[in-house]
């Protein structure tokens, strides 16, 4: 009887096929590249021109509210109604009093939606806003 089986078993442990792992890594990379673009802005809005650059805010202080022309709201890329928006925003403000609200409103959206959000924030003592706009053309 030969004793090669034990040697052969050790030999196969040294050979690891990494091709499936590389395939998985490339697929994950492609998914990451595609979804990163949509994470930047949740809605495709046409912003009005104007505005000055912001002062420096820490990223964890910023909460983004987007309003599209149909009057729908997005809070941090999550579709939400006005009542739940207020609940989440107040909870975030209670956790961090340095909170800054970035308002991205489509130029064709109704002013009523913007006023509702602004009034909701002011009612809850949230007073730091940054209205987002396209940079003016030189």
Secondary structure per residue as TSV (DSSP state, phi and psi in degrees):
chain	resnum	aa	ss	phi	psi
A	1	X	-	360.0	135.5
A	2	X	-	-89.9	152.2
A	3	X	-	-105.5	24.5
A	4	X	H	-73.2	-20.4
A	5	X	H	-61.1	-39.1
A	6	X	H	-67.9	-39.2
A	7	X	H	-68.0	-42.3
A	8	X	H	-64.0	-36.9
A	9	X	H	-65.2	-40.2
A	10	X	H	-68.0	-33.0
A	11	X	H	-67.7	-37.8
A	12	X	H	-71.2	-26.1
A	13	X	H	-68.3	-26.4
A	14	X	H	-77.5	-18.3
A	15	X	-	-102.1	110.6
A	16	X	-	-117.7	125.2
A	17	X	-	-83.2	111.1
A	18	X	-	-96.3	0.5
A	19	X	H	-58.2	-46.1
A	20	X	H	-63.4	-34.2
A	21	X	H	-66.9	-39.2
A	22	X	H	-66.8	-39.9
A	23	X	H	-59.5	-44.7
A	24	X	H	-62.6	-43.0
A	25	X	H	-61.7	-42.0
A	26	X	H	-67.2	-39.9
A	27	X	H	-63.5	-44.3
A	28	X	H	-64.4	-37.7
A	29	X	H	-62.7	-44.5
A	30	X	H	-63.4	-43.6
A	31	X	H	-62.2	-41.8
A	32	X	H	-62.5	-44.0
A	33	X	H	-64.3	-41.3
A	34	X	H	-68.8	-44.8
A	35	X	H	-77.2	-23.0
A	36	X	H	-63.1	-35.7
A	37	X	H	-64.5	-38.0
A	38	X	H	-79.0	-20.1
A	39	X	H	-74.4	-25.9
A	40	X	H	-61.6	-48.1
A	41	X	-	-137.9	127.5
A	42	X	S	-75.3	-36.9
A	43	X	S	-115.9	149.8
A	44	X	-	-87.0	92.5
A	45	X	-	-105.7	149.7
A	46	X	-	-101.2	103.6
A	47	X	-	-83.9	148.2
A	48	X	-	-70.5	159.7
A	49	X	B	-84.5	156.6
A	50	X	-	120.9	-179.6
A	51	X	-	99.3	154.2
A	52	X	-	-104.3	159.3
A	53	X	-	-61.7	149.2
A	54	X	-	-75.5	157.3
A	55	X	-	-75.0	169.7
A	56	X	-	-74.2	124.3
A	57	X	-	-114.5	146.0
A	58	X	-	-74.6	141.3
A	59	X	G	-59.0	-35.9
A	60	X	G	-72.5	-11.7
A	61	X	G	-84.5	-18.7
A	62	X	E	-88.9	132.6
A	63	X	E	-124.8	128.1
A	64	X	E	-104.9	128.8
A	65	X	E	-116.2	127.2
A	66	X	E	-116.9	141.3
A	67	X	E	-128.1	124.1
A	68	X	-	-94.6	174.4
A	69	X	T	-60.1	-25.4
A	70	X	T	-82.0	-3.3
A	71	X	-	86.2	15.4
A	72	X	-	-84.5	147.7
A	73	X	E	-108.7	144.4
A	74	X	E	-126.4	130.1
A	75	X	E	-118.3	114.0
A	76	X	T	52.7	47.6
A	77	X	T	66.8	17.4
A	78	X	E	-115.9	124.5
A	79	X	E	-63.7	135.7
A	80	X	E	-155.0	152.8
A	81	X	-	-92.8	171.3
A	82	X	H	-64.5	-38.6
A	83	X	H	-64.7	-45.9
A	84	X	H	-71.2	-29.8
A	85	X	H	-60.8	-44.3
A	86	X	H	-63.0	-42.7
A	87	X	H	-60.5	-48.1
A	88	X	H	-67.7	-41.0
A	89	X	H	-66.4	-41.2
A	90	X	H	-65.2	-39.9
A	91	X	H	-64.4	-41.7
A	92	X	H	-66.4	-37.7
A	93	X	H	-68.6	-36.6
A	94	X	H	-64.6	-33.4
A	95	X	H	-78.4	-26.0
A	96	X	-	-147.7	107.3
A	97	X	T	-75.6	-7.6
A	98	X	T	-87.5	10.0
A	99	X	-	-55.6	135.4
A	100	X	E	-121.7	128.9
A	101	X	E	-97.3	119.1
A	102	X	E	-92.5	121.3
A	103	X	E	-105.2	116.1
A	104	X	E	-110.5	108.5
A	105	X	E	-121.8	127.6
A	106	X	-	-61.6	143.1
A	107	X	T	-66.8	-18.1
A	108	X	T	-95.7	2.1
A	109	X	S	-74.3	155.0
A	110	X	-	-73.0	145.4
A	111	X	H	-67.0	-23.8
A	112	X	H	-59.9	-41.6
A	113	X	H	-63.2	-43.1
A	114	X	H	-62.7	-42.7
A	115	X	H	-64.5	-38.2
A	116	X	H	-61.5	-45.9
A	117	X	H	-66.1	-44.3
A	118	X	H	-62.3	-45.4
A	119	X	H	-63.6	-39.6
A	120	X	H	-60.4	-44.4
A	121	X	H	-65.2	-46.7
A	122	X	H	-64.8	-36.4
A	123	X	H	-61.5	-34.4
A	124	X	T	-96.3	17.1
A	125	X	T	66.2	25.1
A	126	X	-	-93.7	110.6
A	127	X	-	-118.6	1.2
A	128	X	-	-101.1	114.3
A	129	X	E	-126.1	155.6
A	130	X	E	-142.3	108.4
A	131	X	E	-80.1	124.5
A	132	X	-	-87.0	139.0
A	133	X	-	-147.1	163.5
A	134	X	B	-72.0	148.1
A	135	X	-	-67.0	138.1
A	136	X	-	-63.8	144.4
A	137	X	-	-77.7	136.4
A	138	X	-	-72.2	360.0
